[in-house]
Amino acid sequence: MPQAGRGLKLSGAVLDAVADAKGVDPTELNPPLSAVVNADALDDLFVDTGGEAGRIVFEYSGCEVTVESDRTVEVRRRPSDEQTN
């Protein structure tokens, strides 16, 4: 699973991971990530958790995206999206 380092914003890691899962360039993803989730809030999420575990799960561009508190990004394509793309 990809992991956003301290220098990489989570929104960028999500875009890269979803694009990789779909086999497309990040610029080809539709809709824009900002239409689904507040990218600034996502970037600030899990910056300093104090060791506490947590996660956020949301759907984006035909995929289920899970972001863990250790900044790991997991992407699973939805079955209906796999048939169309």
PEKAGI-V25496 format. One record per run of one state. SS is the DSSP state (H for helix, E for strand, L for the rest). FROM is the first residue (numbers start at 1). LEN is the number of residues. If there is no record, write none. Layout:
ss->SS from->FROM len->LEN
ss->SS from->FROM len->LEN
//
This chain:
ss->L from->1 len->1
ss->E from->2 len->2
ss->L from->4 len->6
ss->H from->10 len->13
ss->L from->23 len->3
ss->H from->26 len->3
ss->L from->29 len->4
ss->H from->33 len->3
ss->L from->36 len->3
ss->H from->39 len->6
ss->L from->45 len->10
ss->E from->55 len->6
ss->L from->61 len->2
ss->E from->63 len->6
ss->L from->69 len->3
ss->E from->72 len->6
ss->L from->78 len->1
ss->H from->79 len->6
ss->L from->85 len->1
//
